[in-house]
Amino acid sequence: AETGDGVPDRYVYYQTETGEKSREEEDSNLDGQIDSWLEYQNGQITRHRRDTNGDGFLDTWSFYRHGQLTRQERDLDADGFRDRVGFYQAGLLVREEEDRNGDGRPDRVTLFDEQERIRQRDEDRNGDGVVDLRSFYSDGRLIRRELLDDEESEELIEEEELASAGWSRGEEVE
């Protein structure tokens, strides 16, 4: 127990057959309640679920492949639906999709460079499912914005790509 109160702050479970760690449960904020669950397979982390705001409900889901983070989903407004999804390659954030208006579809897509600095952001500000504002960045700083007409068909990120995110509506998706 890290707090010295005699109550365990972390539980580690092992597979009987192999002796490898299979999961961990932890009270990461030391309030007496388990709020972090890690799952392992073949000695590598595969999933991490957390209650980061201490309300007793999961709000962050992280998925790993070969021990590296590939996707992180968050429920920022505690409504039970995931409203921000980050996609990772080689452990770095490359794309983030957000549902800022709560309709269950992403309305802001942000792309990042190899230093995890923003390089482009596409936004559907009127909720019609079509990108209407595109912002370009260099070294993480805004350099240009384009207001797109609904009639225009921009090819950088197509309309269907915005709507094709793996939004899980509170269910676990891999």
VMD Tcl script that builds the backbone (N, CA, C; Angstrom):
set m [mol new atoms 522]
animate dup $m
set s [atomselect $m all]
$s set {name element resname resid chain x y z} {
  {N N ALA 1 A 0.838 -1.183 0.000}
  {CA C ALA 1 A 0.000 0.000 0.000}
  {C C ALA 1 A 0.878 1.239 0.000}
  {N N GLU 2 A 0.734 2.074 -1.032}
  {CA C GLU 2 A 1.529 3.298 -1.140}
  {C C GLU 2 A 1.110 4.338 -0.116}
  {N N THR 3 A -0.167 4.304 0.280}
  {CA C THR 3 A -0.649 5.312 1.217}
  {C C THR 3 A -0.300 4.999 2.658}
  {N N GLY 4 A 0.106 3.761 2.922}
  {CA C GLY 4 A 0.454 3.378 4.278}
  {C C GLY 4 A -0.753 3.099 5.142}
  {N N ASP 5 A -1.932 3.001 4.532}
  {CA C ASP 5 A -3.145 2.763 5.310}
  {C C ASP 5 A -3.457 1.277 5.462}
  {N N GLY 6 A -2.597 0.410 4.925}
  {CA C GLY 6 A -2.801 -1.021 5.039}
  {C C GLY 6 A -3.723 -1.617 3.985}
  {N N VAL 7 A -4.341 -0.777 3.164}
  {CA C VAL 7 A -5.230 -1.246 2.092}
  {C C VAL 7 A -4.425 -1.269 0.792}
  {N N PRO 8 A -4.449 -2.407 0.084}
  {CA C PRO 8 A -3.687 -2.472 -1.172}
  {C C PRO 8 A -4.164 -1.426 -2.187}
  {N N ASP 9 A -3.207 -0.769 -2.845}
  {CA C ASP 9 A -3.508 0.210 -3.888}
  {C C ASP 9 A -3.428 -0.417 -5.269}
  {N N ARG 10 A -2.819 -1.602 -5.359}
  {CA C ARG 10 A -2.672 -2.279 -6.653}
  {C C ARG 10 A -2.772 -3.789 -6.443}
  {N N TYR 11 A -3.507 -4.412 -7.340}
  {CA C TYR 11 A -3.618 -5.867 -7.366}
  {C C TYR 11 A -3.058 -6.340 -8.696}
  {N N VAL 12 A -2.205 -7.335 -8.666}
  {CA C VAL 12 A -1.609 -7.893 -9.883}
  {C C VAL 12 A -1.996 -9.358 -9.958}
  {N N TYR 13 A -2.526 -9.769 -11.118}
  {CA C TYR 13 A -2.978 -11.147 -11.333}
  {C C TYR 13 A -2.077 -11.809 -12.374}
  {N N TYR 14 A -1.776 -13.086 -12.158}
  {CA C TYR 14 A -0.896 -13.827 -13.051}
  {C C TYR 14 A -1.611 -15.069 -13.565}
  {N N GLN 15 A -1.240 -15.513 -14.769}
  {CA C GLN 15 A -1.765 -16.758 -15.303}
  {C C GLN 15 A -1.084 -17.911 -14.578}
  {N N THR 16 A -1.878 -18.847 -14.133}
  {CA C THR 16 A -1.346 -19.978 -13.380}
  {C C THR 16 A -0.401 -20.807 -14.226}
  {N N GLU 17 A -0.775 -21.056 -15.487}
  {CA C GLU 17 A 0.011 -21.931 -16.360}
  {C C GLU 17 A 1.379 -21.345 -16.711}
  {N N THR 18 A 1.423 -20.063 -17.030}
  {CA C THR 18 A 2.658 -19.458 -17.544}
  {C C THR 18 A 3.374 -18.574 -16.530}
  {N N GLY 19 A 2.661 -18.110 -15.538}
  {CA C GLY 19 A 3.260 -17.188 -14.587}
  {C C GLY 19 A 3.329 -15.762 -15.097}
  {N N GLU 20 A 2.797 -15.519 -16.310}
  {CA C GLU 20 A 2.806 -14.166 -16.875}
  {C C GLU 20 A 1.687 -13.321 -16.278}
  {N N LYS 21 A 1.953 -12.037 -16.184}
  {CA C LYS 21 A 0.960 -11.108 -15.683}
  {C C LYS 21 A -0.223 -11.094 -16.650}
  {N N SER 22 A -1.452 -11.202 -16.131}
  {CA C SER 22 A -2.638 -11.182 -16.977}
  {C C SER 22 A -3.436 -9.890 -16.823}
  {N N ARG 23 A -3.405 -9.294 -15.621}
  {CA C ARG 23 A -4.109 -8.025 -15.429}
  {C C ARG 23 A -3.658 -7.351 -14.145}
  {N N GLU 24 A -3.950 -6.063 -14.091}
  {CA C GLU 24 A -3.686 -5.256 -12.896}
  {C C GLU 24 A -4.903 -4.409 -12.617}
  {N N GLU 25 A -5.167 -4.201 -11.360}
  {CA C GLU 25 A -6.200 -3.274 -10.926}
  {C C GLU 25 A -5.540 -2.326 -9.942}
  {N N GLU 26 A -5.818 -1.024 -10.091}
  {CA C GLU 26 A -5.090 -0.058 -9.281}
  {C C GLU 26 A -5.983 1.093 -8.843}
  {N N ASP 27 A -5.718 1.585 -7.662}
  {CA C ASP 27 A -6.298 2.830 -7.170}
  {C C ASP 27 A -5.261 3.908 -7.459}
  {N N SER 28 A -5.322 4.481 -8.655}
  {CA C SER 28 A -4.255 5.394 -9.091}
  {C C SER 28 A -4.313 6.757 -8.409}
  {N N ASN 29 A -5.482 7.179 -7.938}
  {CA C ASN 29 A -5.555 8.477 -7.263}
  {C C ASN 29 A -5.602 8.341 -5.736}
  {N N LEU 30 A -5.436 7.095 -5.250}
  {CA C LEU 30 A -5.315 6.789 -3.819}
  {C C LEU 30 A -6.514 7.255 -2.990}
  {N N ASP 31 A -7.726 7.113 -3.584}
  {CA C ASP 31 A -8.936 7.485 -2.847}
  {C C ASP 31 A -9.650 6.273 -2.240}
  {N N GLY 32 A -9.040 5.078 -2.365}
  {CA C GLY 32 A -9.624 3.874 -1.808}
  {C C GLY 32 A -10.475 3.083 -2.788}
  {N N GLN 33 A -10.635 3.581 -4.028}
  {CA C GLN 33 A -11.444 2.908 -5.043}
  {C C GLN 33 A -10.575 2.544 -6.246}
  {N N ILE 34 A -10.745 1.318 -6.747}
  {CA C ILE 34 A -10.025 0.914 -7.960}
  {C C ILE 34 A -10.537 1.762 -9.117}
  {N N ASP 35 A -9.619 2.374 -9.873}
  {CA C ASP 35 A -10.022 3.238 -10.982}
  {C C ASP 35 A -9.216 2.982 -12.253}
  {N N SER 36 A -8.403 1.948 -12.258}
  {CA C SER 36 A -7.569 1.637 -13.415}
  {C C SER 36 A -7.465 0.126 -13.574}
  {N N TRP 37 A -7.765 -0.362 -14.785}
  {CA C TRP 37 A -7.721 -1.784 -15.074}
  {C C TRP 37 A -6.867 -1.999 -16.308}
  {N N LEU 38 A -5.789 -2.769 -16.170}
  {CA C LEU 38 A -4.899 -3.078 -17.285}
  {C C LEU 38 A -5.002 -4.562 -17.598}
  {N N GLU 39 A -5.022 -4.891 -18.888}
  {CA C GLU 39 A -5.057 -6.286 -19.308}
  {C C GLU 39 A -3.822 -6.575 -20.139}
  {N N TYR 40 A -3.277 -7.785 -19.950}
  {CA C TYR 40 A -2.049 -8.192 -20.629}
  {C C TYR 40 A -2.281 -9.493 -21.378}
  {N N GLN 41 A -1.533 -9.667 -22.443}
  {CA C GLN 41 A -1.523 -10.925 -23.182}
  {C C GLN 41 A -0.091 -11.172 -23.637}
  {N N ASN 42 A 0.410 -12.357 -23.361}
  {CA C ASN 42 A 1.796 -12.702 -23.684}
  {C C ASN 42 A 2.774 -11.692 -23.099}
  {N N GLY 43 A 2.475 -11.195 -21.914}
  {CA C GLY 43 A 3.369 -10.273 -21.227}
  {C C GLY 43 A 3.295 -8.834 -21.697}
  {N N GLN 44 A 2.410 -8.520 -22.665}
  {CA C GLN 44 A 2.304 -7.151 -23.166}
  {C C GLN 44 A 0.915 -6.597 -22.900}
  {N N ILE 45 A 0.862 -5.315 -22.587}
  {CA C ILE 45 A -0.413 -4.662 -22.338}
  {C C ILE 45 A -1.262 -4.687 -23.607}
  {N N THR 46 A -2.558 -4.969 -23.464}
  {CA C THR 46 A -3.484 -4.964 -24.604}
  {C C THR 46 A -4.587 -3.934 -24.430}
  {N N ARG 47 A -4.964 -3.665 -23.176}
  {CA C ARG 47 A -6.048 -2.712 -22.947}
  {C C ARG 47 A -5.899 -2.086 -21.575}
  {N N HIS 48 A -6.270 -0.806 -21.499}
  {CA C HIS 48 A -6.234 -0.085 -20.234}
  {C C HIS 48 A -7.523 0.725 -20.139}
  {N N ARG 49 A -8.312 0.435 -19.118}
  {CA C ARG 49 A -9.562 1.159 -18.886}
  {C C ARG 49 A -9.409 1.970 -17.607}
  {N N ARG 50 A -9.946 3.212 -17.620}
  {CA C ARG 50 A -9.754 4.087 -16.461}
  {C C ARG 50 A -10.977 4.941 -16.160}
  {N N ASP 51 A -11.112 5.280 -14.902}
  {CA C ASP 51 A -12.028 6.318 -14.438}
  {C C ASP 51 A -11.118 7.453 -13.998}
  {N N THR 52 A -10.903 8.418 -14.879}
  {CA C THR 52 A -9.926 9.472 -14.584}
  {C C THR 52 A -10.501 10.619 -13.766}
  {N N ASN 53 A -11.835 10.763 -13.744}
  {CA C ASN 53 A -12.415 11.884 -13.005}
  {C C ASN 53 A -12.997 11.472 -11.656}
  {N N GLY 54 A -12.899 10.191 -11.285}
  {CA C GLY 54 A -13.307 9.729 -9.963}
  {C C GLY 54 A -14.805 9.652 -9.728}
  {N N ASP 55 A -15.606 9.600 -10.813}
  {CA C ASP 55 A -17.059 9.549 -10.631}
  {C C ASP 55 A -17.598 8.120 -10.540}
  {N N GLY 56 A -16.714 7.116 -10.625}
  {CA C GLY 56 A -17.142 5.727 -10.528}
  {C C GLY 56 A -17.489 5.086 -11.860}
  {N N PHE 57 A -17.346 5.827 -12.962}
  {CA C PHE 57 A -17.643 5.301 -14.292}
  {C C PHE 57 A -16.412 5.402 -15.184}
  {N N LEU 58 A -16.218 4.403 -16.033}
  {CA C LEU 58 A -15.098 4.444 -16.982}
  {C C LEU 58 A -15.253 5.634 -17.911}
  {N N ASP 59 A -14.126 6.307 -18.200}
  {CA C ASP 59 A -14.171 7.416 -19.151}
  {C C ASP 59 A -13.003 7.405 -20.135}
  {N N THR 60 A -12.076 6.476 -19.981}
  {CA C THR 60 A -10.935 6.392 -20.888}
  {C C THR 60 A -10.629 4.930 -21.178}
  {N N TRP 61 A -10.519 4.619 -22.474}
  {CA C TRP 61 A -10.211 3.269 -22.936}
  {C C TRP 61 A -9.013 3.364 -23.866}
  {N N SER 62 A -7.942 2.640 -23.551}
  {CA C SER 62 A -6.740 2.650 -24.386}
  {C C SER 62 A -6.507 1.233 -24.896}
  {N N PHE 63 A -6.187 1.123 -26.185}
  {CA C PHE 63 A -5.975 -0.173 -26.817}
  {C C PHE 63 A -4.549 -0.245 -27.358}
  {N N TYR 64 A -3.928 -1.388 -27.205}
  {CA C TYR 64 A -2.521 -1.565 -27.558}
  {C C TYR 64 A -2.366 -2.758 -28.492}
  {N N ARG 65 A -1.383 -2.676 -29.371}
  {CA C ARG 65 A -0.995 -3.804 -30.215}
  {C C ARG 65 A 0.519 -3.937 -30.085}
  {N N HIS 66 A 0.969 -5.136 -29.766}
  {CA C HIS 66 A 2.397 -5.403 -29.552}
  {C C HIS 66 A 2.975 -4.450 -28.503}
  {N N GLY 67 A 2.151 -4.135 -27.486}
  {CA C GLY 67 A 2.606 -3.301 -26.384}
  {C C GLY 67 A 2.606 -1.812 -26.661}
  {N N GLN 68 A 2.211 -1.388 -27.884}
  {CA C GLN 68 A 2.198 0.044 -28.217}
  {C C GLN 68 A 0.772 0.550 -28.345}
  {N N LEU 69 A 0.537 1.739 -27.826}
  {CA C LEU 69 A -0.771 2.372 -27.901}
  {C C LEU 69 A -1.166 2.568 -29.360}
  {N N THR 70 A -2.384 2.122 -29.719}
  {CA C THR 70 A -2.887 2.297 -31.090}
  {C C THR 70 A -4.114 3.187 -31.126}
  {N N ARG 71 A -4.914 3.175 -30.049}
  {CA C ARG 71 A -6.129 3.999 -30.027}
  {C C ARG 71 A -6.500 4.312 -28.586}
  {N N GLN 72 A -6.969 5.532 -28.390}
  {CA C GLN 72 A -7.463 5.923 -27.075}
  {C C GLN 72 A -8.804 6.622 -27.257}
  {N N GLU 73 A -9.807 6.154 -26.526}
  {CA C GLU 73 A -11.147 6.717 -26.591}
  {C C GLU 73 A -11.468 7.356 -25.253}
  {N N ARG 74 A -12.136 8.532 -25.307}
  {CA C ARG 74 A -12.458 9.226 -24.052}
  {C C ARG 74 A -13.886 9.732 -24.075}
  {N N ASP 75 A -14.517 9.665 -22.917}
  {CA C ASP 75 A -15.831 10.261 -22.690}
  {C C ASP 75 A -15.574 11.478 -21.820}
  {N N LEU 76 A -15.436 12.639 -22.452}
  {CA C LEU 76 A -15.040 13.847 -21.730}
  {C C LEU 76 A -16.168 14.496 -20.951}
  {N N ASP 77 A -17.416 14.306 -21.392}
  {CA C ASP 77 A -18.533 14.971 -20.731}
  {C C ASP 77 A -19.360 14.032 -19.848}
  {N N ALA 78 A -18.870 12.814 -19.611}
  {CA C ALA 78 A -19.494 11.838 -18.699}
  {C C ALA 78 A -20.930 11.507 -19.065}
  {N N ASP 79 A -21.232 11.463 -20.380}
  {CA C ASP 79 A -22.591 11.111 -20.803}
  {C C ASP 79 A -22.713 9.643 -21.206}
  {N N GLY 80 A -21.611 8.881 -21.081}
  {CA C GLY 80 A -21.635 7.468 -21.433}
  {C C GLY 80 A -21.236 7.178 -22.868}
  {N N PHE 81 A -20.990 8.226 -23.662}
  {CA C PHE 81 A -20.591 8.059 -25.057}
  {C C PHE 81 A -19.194 8.623 -25.247}
  {N N ARG 82 A -18.421 7.945 -26.053}
  {CA C ARG 82 A -17.046 8.388 -26.312}
  {C C ARG 82 A -17.073 9.534 -27.315}
  {N N ASP 83 A -16.508 10.654 -26.916}
  {CA C ASP 83 A -16.566 11.825 -27.782}
  {C C ASP 83 A -15.207 12.269 -28.318}
  {N N ARG 84 A -14.153 11.570 -27.955}
  {CA C ARG 84 A -12.835 11.862 -28.526}
  {C C ARG 84 A -12.099 10.547 -28.724}
  {N N VAL 85 A -11.600 10.340 -29.949}
  {CA C VAL 85 A -10.849 9.126 -30.273}
  {C C VAL 85 A -9.520 9.553 -30.878}
  {N N GLY 86 A -8.425 9.085 -30.286}
  {CA C GLY 86 A -7.093 9.355 -30.811}
  {C C GLY 86 A -6.511 8.093 -31.412}
  {N N PHE 87 A -5.904 8.218 -32.581}
  {CA C PHE 87 A -5.276 7.093 -33.266}
  {C C PHE 87 A -3.769 7.295 -33.258}
  {N N TYR 88 A -3.046 6.226 -32.950}
  {CA C TYR 88 A -1.602 6.295 -32.762}
  {C C TYR 88 A -0.894 5.344 -33.712}
  {N N GLN 89 A 0.284 5.757 -34.170}
  {CA C GLN 89 A 1.177 4.892 -34.943}
  {C C GLN 89 A 2.554 5.005 -34.318}
  {N N ALA 90 A 3.177 3.859 -34.071}
  {CA C ALA 90 A 4.491 3.811 -33.423}
  {C C ALA 90 A 4.471 4.603 -32.109}
  {N N GLY 91 A 3.323 4.572 -31.422}
  {CA C GLY 91 A 3.201 5.231 -30.135}
  {C C GLY 91 A 2.946 6.726 -30.197}
  {N N LEU 92 A 2.838 7.314 -31.388}
  {CA C LEU 92 A 2.625 8.757 -31.534}
  {C C LEU 92 A 1.220 9.044 -32.041}
  {N N LEU 93 A 0.600 10.097 -31.506}
  {CA C LEU 93 A -0.719 10.524 -31.947}
  {C C LEU 93 A -0.622 11.037 -33.384}
  {N N VAL 94 A -1.421 10.452 -34.286}
  {CA C VAL 94 A -1.409 10.884 -35.686}
  {C C VAL 94 A -2.738 11.493 -36.112}
  {N N ARG 95 A -3.822 11.124 -35.435}
  {CA C ARG 95 A -5.145 11.600 -35.819}
  {C C ARG 95 A -6.050 11.595 -34.593}
  {N N GLU 96 A -6.878 12.619 -34.499}
  {CA C GLU 96 A -7.838 12.686 -33.405}
  {C C GLU 96 A -9.187 13.092 -33.984}
  {N N GLU 97 A -10.228 12.370 -33.582}
  {CA C GLU 97 A -11.576 12.664 -34.047}
  {C C GLU 97 A -12.432 13.004 -32.834}
  {N N GLU 98 A -13.211 14.081 -32.959}
  {CA C GLU 98 A -14.006 14.555 -31.832}
  {C C GLU 98 A -15.454 14.758 -32.243}
  {N N ASP 99 A -16.355 14.395 -31.348}
  {CA C ASP 99 A -17.773 14.697 -31.485}
  {C C ASP 99 A -18.061 15.785 -30.466}
  {N N ARG 100 A -18.037 17.020 -30.921}
  {CA C ARG 100 A -18.183 18.147 -30.009}
  {C C ARG 100 A -19.635 18.563 -29.791}
  {N N ASN 101 A -20.542 18.142 -30.686}
  {CA C ASN 101 A -21.941 18.540 -30.534}
  {C C ASN 101 A -22.822 17.411 -29.991}
  {N N GLY 102 A -22.245 16.237 -29.707}
  {CA C GLY 102 A -22.982 15.154 -29.076}
  {C C GLY 102 A -23.949 14.399 -29.963}
  {N N ASP 103 A -23.770 14.474 -31.292}
  {CA C ASP 103 A -24.695 13.770 -32.188}
  {C C ASP 103 A -24.227 12.353 -32.538}
  {N N GLY 104 A -23.090 11.924 -31.973}
  {CA C GLY 104 A -22.593 10.576 -32.232}
  {C C GLY 104 A -21.707 10.463 -33.455}
  {N N ARG 105 A -21.466 11.590 -34.145}
  {CA C ARG 105 A -20.582 11.584 -35.316}
  {C C ARG 105 A -19.451 12.576 -35.086}
  {N N PRO 106 A -18.259 12.249 -35.580}
  {CA C PRO 106 A -17.158 13.209 -35.426}
  {C C PRO 106 A -17.418 14.466 -36.246}
  {N N ASP 107 A -17.175 15.616 -35.643}
  {CA C ASP 107 A -17.337 16.877 -36.360}
  {C C ASP 107 A -16.044 17.687 -36.379}
  {N N ARG 108 A -14.985 17.112 -35.822}
  {CA C ARG 108 A -13.668 17.750 -35.919}
  {C C ARG 108 A -12.635 16.644 -36.010}
  {N N VAL 109 A -11.799 16.725 -37.045}
  {CA C VAL 109 A -10.720 15.761 -37.259}
  {C C VAL 109 A -9.418 16.543 -37.300}
  {N N THR 110 A -8.473 16.128 -36.460}
  {CA C THR 110 A -7.185 16.804 -36.385}
  {C C THR 110 A -6.093 15.806 -36.752}
  {N N LEU 111 A -5.194 16.227 -37.626}
  {CA C LEU 111 A -4.044 15.413 -38.029}
  {C C LEU 111 A -2.791 16.007 -37.400}
  {N N PHE 112 A -1.864 15.130 -37.012}
  {CA C PHE 112 A -0.649 15.566 -36.328}
  {C C PHE 112 A 0.587 15.143 -37.096}
  {N N ASP 113 A 1.688 15.894 -36.915}
  {CA C ASP 113 A 2.952 15.549 -37.567}
  {C C ASP 113 A 3.738 14.571 -36.692}
  {N N GLU 114 A 4.960 14.268 -37.102}
  {CA C GLU 114 A 5.762 13.264 -36.391}
  {C C GLU 114 A 6.253 13.733 -35.018}
  {N N GLN 115 A 6.054 15.003 -34.678}
  {CA C GLN 115 A 6.348 15.498 -33.325}
  {C C GLN 115 A 5.055 15.694 -32.517}
  {N N GLU 116 A 3.945 15.134 -33.010}
  {CA C GLU 116 A 2.624 15.260 -32.405}
  {C C GLU 116 A 2.157 16.705 -32.327}
  {N N ARG 117 A 2.595 17.518 -33.299}
  {CA C ARG 117 A 2.104 18.890 -33.413}
  {C C ARG 117 A 0.988 18.888 -34.451}
  {N N ILE 118 A -0.033 19.697 -34.210}
  {CA C ILE 118 A -1.148 19.771 -35.139}
  {C C ILE 118 A -0.651 20.228 -36.514}
  {N N ARG 119 A -1.115 19.555 -37.585}
  {CA C ARG 119 A -0.755 19.977 -38.938}
  {C C ARG 119 A -1.971 20.336 -39.776}
  {N N GLN 120 A -3.136 19.754 -39.442}
  {CA C GLN 120 A -4.361 20.096 -40.170}
  {C C GLN 120 A -5.559 19.787 -39.287}
  {N N ARG 121 A -6.571 20.624 -39.386}
  {CA C ARG 121 A -7.817 20.377 -38.652}
  {C C ARG 121 A -8.987 20.652 -39.593}
  {N N ASP 122 A -9.876 19.673 -39.709}
  {CA C ASP 122 A -11.087 19.795 -40.504}
  {C C ASP 122 A -12.274 19.826 -39.560}
  {N N GLU 123 A -13.203 20.775 -39.789}
  {CA C GLU 123 A -14.341 20.921 -38.900}
  {C C GLU 123 A -15.646 21.010 -39.671}
  {N N ASP 124 A -16.651 20.347 -39.137}
  {CA C ASP 124 A -18.031 20.474 -39.607}
  {C C ASP 124 A -18.721 21.321 -38.559}
  {N N ARG 125 A -18.815 22.618 -38.803}
  {CA C ARG 125 A -19.321 23.532 -37.789}
  {C C ARG 125 A -20.842 23.649 -37.780}
  {N N ASN 126 A -21.503 23.234 -38.871}
  {CA C ASN 126 A -22.953 23.358 -38.904}
  {C C ASN 126 A -23.666 22.015 -38.739}
  {N N GLY 127 A -22.920 20.920 -38.537}
  {CA C GLY 127 A -23.517 19.630 -38.237}
  {C C GLY 127 A -24.144 18.893 -39.395}
  {N N ASP 128 A -23.791 19.258 -40.633}
  {CA C ASP 128 A -24.388 18.587 -41.791}
  {C C ASP 128 A -23.564 17.396 -42.279}
  {N N GLY 129 A -22.459 17.085 -41.600}
  {CA C GLY 129 A -21.639 15.937 -41.982}
  {C C GLY 129 A -20.592 16.245 -43.031}
  {N N VAL 130 A -20.491 17.506 -43.455}
  {CA C VAL 130 A -19.532 17.915 -44.484}
  {C C VAL 130 A -18.557 18.915 -43.881}
  {N N VAL 131 A -17.273 18.754 -44.191}
  {CA C VAL 131 A -16.248 19.678 -43.711}
  {C C VAL 131 A -16.521 21.067 -44.285}
  {N N ASP 132 A -16.607 22.081 -43.388}
  {CA C ASP 132 A -16.810 23.442 -43.873}
  {C C ASP 132 A -15.719 24.414 -43.426}
  {N N LEU 133 A -14.785 23.959 -42.609}
  {CA C LEU 133 A -13.636 24.791 -42.233}
  {C C LEU 133 A -12.410 23.900 -42.155}
  {N N ARG 134 A -11.377 24.287 -42.874}
  {CA C ARG 134 A -10.122 23.530 -42.860}
  {C C ARG 134 A -9.007 24.498 -42.461}
  {N N SER 135 A -8.229 24.082 -41.458}
  {CA C SER 135 A -7.125 24.902 -40.964}
  {C C SER 135 A -5.821 24.147 -41.181}
  {N N PHE 136 A -4.789 24.881 -41.629}
  {CA C PHE 136 A -3.469 24.301 -41.880}
  {C C PHE 136 A -2.472 24.915 -40.909}
  {N N TYR 137 A -1.562 24.071 -40.434}
  {CA C TYR 137 A -0.580 24.488 -39.435}
  {C C TYR 137 A 0.817 24.109 -39.903}
  {N N SER 138 A 1.791 24.864 -39.462}
  {CA C SER 138 A 3.193 24.551 -39.691}
  {C C SER 138 A 3.901 24.660 -38.351}
  {N N ASP 139 A 4.633 23.633 -37.973}
  {CA C ASP 139 A 5.291 23.587 -36.668}
  {C C ASP 139 A 4.308 23.848 -35.534}
  {N N GLY 140 A 3.056 23.400 -35.704}
  {CA C GLY 140 A 2.040 23.546 -34.679}
  {C C GLY 140 A 1.362 24.899 -34.631}
  {N N ARG 141 A 1.714 25.809 -35.555}
  {CA C ARG 141 A 1.126 27.154 -35.566}
  {C C ARG 141 A 0.218 27.320 -36.770}
  {N N LEU 142 A -0.918 27.938 -36.551}
  {CA C LEU 142 A -1.881 28.176 -37.618}
  {C C LEU 142 A -1.266 29.067 -38.691}
  {N N ILE 143 A -1.335 28.605 -39.961}
  {CA C ILE 143 A -0.800 29.421 -41.063}
  {C C ILE 143 A -1.882 29.801 -42.074}
  {N N ARG 144 A -2.970 29.014 -42.149}
  {CA C ARG 144 A -4.001 29.327 -43.142}
  {C C ARG 144 A -5.305 28.632 -42.761}
  {N N ARG 145 A -6.407 29.299 -43.055}
  {CA C ARG 145 A -7.737 28.706 -42.880}
  {C C ARG 145 A -8.506 28.844 -44.178}
  {N N GLU 146 A -9.271 27.807 -44.478}
  {CA C GLU 146 A -10.117 27.837 -45.663}
  {C C GLU 146 A -11.548 27.580 -45.236}
  {N N LEU 147 A -12.441 28.477 -45.624}
  {CA C LEU 147 A -13.862 28.282 -45.422}
  {C C LEU 147 A -14.368 27.582 -46.664}
  {N N LEU 148 A -14.869 26.373 -46.504}
  {CA C LEU 148 A -15.272 25.578 -47.657}
  {C C LEU 148 A -16.761 25.701 -47.896}
  {N N ASP 149 A -17.127 25.875 -49.141}
  {CA C ASP 149 A -18.522 25.943 -49.551}
  {C C ASP 149 A -19.070 24.523 -49.595}
  {N N ASP 150 A -20.312 24.318 -49.185}
  {CA C ASP 150 A -20.923 22.990 -49.224}
  {C C ASP 150 A -20.921 22.401 -50.627}
  {N N GLU 151 A -20.913 23.234 -51.632}
  {CA C GLU 151 A -20.926 22.764 -53.016}
  {C C GLU 151 A -19.553 22.236 -53.435}
  {N N GLU 152 A -18.506 22.759 -52.778}
  {CA C GLU 152 A -17.146 22.370 -53.138}
  {C C GLU 152 A -16.874 20.934 -52.751}
  {N N SER 153 A -16.066 20.252 -53.532}
  {CA C SER 153 A -15.695 18.891 -53.148}
  {C C SER 153 A -14.192 18.859 -52.978}
  {N N GLU 154 A -13.751 19.013 -51.735}
  {CA C GLU 154 A -12.326 18.978 -51.426}
  {C C GLU 154 A -11.887 17.528 -51.293}
  {N N GLU 155 A -10.686 17.208 -51.745}
  {CA C GLU 155 A -10.216 15.835 -51.764}
  {C C GLU 155 A -9.272 15.476 -50.613}
  {N N LEU 156 A -8.828 16.454 -49.798}
  {CA C LEU 156 A -7.847 16.136 -48.769}
  {C C LEU 156 A -8.385 15.132 -47.747}
  {N N ILE 157 A -9.563 15.391 -47.232}
  {CA C ILE 157 A -10.262 14.422 -46.396}
  {C C ILE 157 A -11.686 14.414 -46.904}
  {N N GLU 158 A -12.106 13.292 -47.437}
  {CA C GLU 158 A -13.425 13.210 -48.034}
  {C C GLU 158 A -14.508 13.171 -46.971}
  {N N GLU 159 A -15.707 13.547 -47.370}
  {CA C GLU 159 A -16.866 13.582 -46.476}
  {C C GLU 159 A -17.076 12.237 -45.803}
  {N N GLU 160 A -16.984 11.150 -46.549}
  {CA C GLU 160 A -17.230 9.828 -45.974}
  {C C GLU 160 A -16.185 9.455 -44.938}
  {N N GLU 161 A -14.969 9.989 -45.062}
  {CA C GLU 161 A -13.933 9.675 -44.089}
  {C C GLU 161 A -14.281 10.270 -42.725}
  {N N LEU 162 A -14.877 11.449 -42.713}
  {CA C LEU 162 A -15.300 12.056 -41.453}
  {C C LEU 162 A -16.330 11.186 -40.762}
  {N N ALA 163 A -17.244 10.608 -41.511}
  {CA C ALA 163 A -18.328 9.825 -40.926}
  {C C ALA 163 A -17.951 8.368 -40.691}
  {N N SER 164 A -16.760 7.943 -41.093}
  {CA C SER 164 A -16.424 6.526 -41.016}
  {C C SER 164 A -15.667 6.142 -39.750}
  {N N ALA 165 A -15.531 7.055 -38.816}
  {CA C ALA 165 A -14.794 6.747 -37.585}
  {C C ALA 165 A -15.471 5.611 -36.838}
  {N N GLY 166 A -14.671 4.838 -36.128}
  {CA C GLY 166 A -15.188 3.710 -35.369}
  {C C GLY 166 A -15.810 4.172 -34.066}
  {N N TRP 167 A -16.802 5.034 -34.134}
  {CA C TRP 167 A -17.447 5.526 -32.917}
  {C C TRP 167 A -18.228 4.405 -32.288}
  {N N SER 168 A -17.988 4.198 -31.029}
  {CA C SER 168 A -18.471 2.994 -30.370}
  {C C SER 168 A -19.756 3.191 -29.580}
  {N N ARG 169 A -20.208 4.408 -29.381}
  {CA C ARG 169 A -21.423 4.682 -28.614}
  {C C ARG 169 A -21.436 3.940 -27.278}
  {N N GLY 170 A -20.277 3.913 -26.617}
  {CA C GLY 170 A -20.195 3.322 -25.292}
  {C C GLY 170 A -19.891 1.843 -25.282}
  {N N GLU 171 A -19.828 1.211 -26.449}
  {CA C GLU 171 A -19.483 -0.212 -26.509}
  {C C GLU 171 A -18.009 -0.337 -26.851}
  {N N GLU 172 A -17.390 -1.407 -26.413}
  {CA C GLU 172 A -15.983 -1.608 -26.677}
  {C C GLU 172 A -15.798 -2.060 -28.124}
  {N N VAL 173 A -14.959 -1.353 -28.862}
  {CA C VAL 173 A -14.683 -1.658 -30.252}
  {C C VAL 173 A -13.182 -1.829 -30.404}
  {N N GLU 174 A -12.753 -2.818 -31.172}
  {CA C GLU 174 A -11.302 -2.965 -31.403}
  {C C GLU 174 A -11.023 -3.019 -32.865}
}
mol reanalyze $m
mol bondsrecalc $m
mol representation Tube
mol addrep $m
